[in-house]
Amino acid sequence: MAPNKLAVVVALVASLLLLAAPGPGGYPPAPPLGPPPHQIIDPAKDCGGACDVRCGLHSRKNVCSRACLKCCSVCRCVPAGTVGNRETCGKCYTDWTTHGNRTKCP
């Protein structure tokens, strides 16, 4: 019986060592998608500048700025850049839609 117990203990230790070892290549975590968003601490102060950058190249700046300021005050986030990167601000920013089922936040 002693050799059976010894074999079980050796197999258990070996499997624990294999589980604790890093994976093949030890790959670092994947980088985030796109640049980091502008995190808004105080919407009254921070939203204006972030939305000016976001809507700077938009063909309808007033419409873009109005929607951006509303989204910024509610979601407390404005994506970096002038287009795209909306997923960096989370579900509040990406899932908010208009009555016409179009995305509300620029």
Secondary structure as GFF3:
##gff-version 3
##sequence-region A 1 106
A	DSSP	alpha_helix	2	20	.	.	.	ID=ss1
A	DSSP	three_ten_helix	24	26	.	.	.	ID=ss2
A	DSSP	beta_strand	38	39	.	.	.	ID=ss3
A	DSSP	alpha_helix	43	54	.	.	.	ID=ss4
A	DSSP	alpha_helix	61	75	.	.	.	ID=ss5
A	DSSP	beta_strand	77	78	.	.	.	ID=ss6
A	DSSP	three_ten_helix	86	89	.	.	.	ID=ss7
A	DSSP	alpha_helix	91	95	.	.	.	ID=ss8
###
